[in-house]
Amino acid sequence: MVVFMQLTRSTVEETVLLQAGRALKQGWRVMLRAARPEQLARLDDWLWLHPEDGFLPHGREDAPQAEAQPLLLGLGAPVNGAQAVLLLGGLAVDPDEARRMERIWLLFEGEDPAQLQAARAQWKAVTAAGLTAQYHSEESGRWQLKAESAAKA
């Protein structure tokens, strides 16, 4: 399933912490993929300090033992046996990868016209590929399902 998450109140960091934390609690390994190395560096730094009452185990794909990381931050393919992928910054969903995963999250800034347009194009591509898709928004102050498209055989 591909889950589109339109950020209007939460930050990327907060949403990554929420979704990755839930996935890890389910026993999934997660790949967090960004478009730019500086975005990964910022998230890596942030995750070392959050949550304040705990720690989300993670590492970078360019660090030793990347394959052992429950949450792997990188630009490329998951080498950690991930069952879920968090995509940031307008990255495209690969339908073949999505079919192998339990979940793909596509996070996009709801106020950024370019990211909004890219997410709309991705929705069309994902549903045309026959994948299950959900669109969630937090406009009301909490995450709500706004649209859903079932998988097509």
C-alpha positions, 0 to 999 in steps of 0.5 A: 500500500502507498500512503500519501501524507500531506503535511500541513501542521506536522513537520517532516521530522515529526511525521518520520518519527511517528510513522517509523516508530509505528513501523518498528513497533510492528517489527518492520525494518524501514528505509527512509529515502531522501532526495538530498544528502543534506536532508538526510544529515538534518534528519539523522541529527534530529533523530539522535535527539528525539523522541526526548523520552527514548531513542529510535534506532537508526543509521545512515547507508554510508555508515558501517553495518548499514544492513543491520539498521532497523531504520536506514537513512539513505538515497538508494535501495534498502540494504537493511531488509526493509518492509517499509519505505518513507519517501521525502521531498517529491521522490517518485514511488517505484511500483515494483518496490511498492509491490514488495513492501508492506507500506510506502509512505510519500510525505509531502509539504501541503503548502508547497505547490511543486510538492503538491503537483508532484504528489498528484502526479504520483497518485495517478501513476500509483493508481494506474499501476494498480496499487492500493493508495490512500491519501491522508491529510492533517488539515483538521489537526489530526490525520484523516483518510481523505481518499482511497483507491483499491488495488487493481488486478 
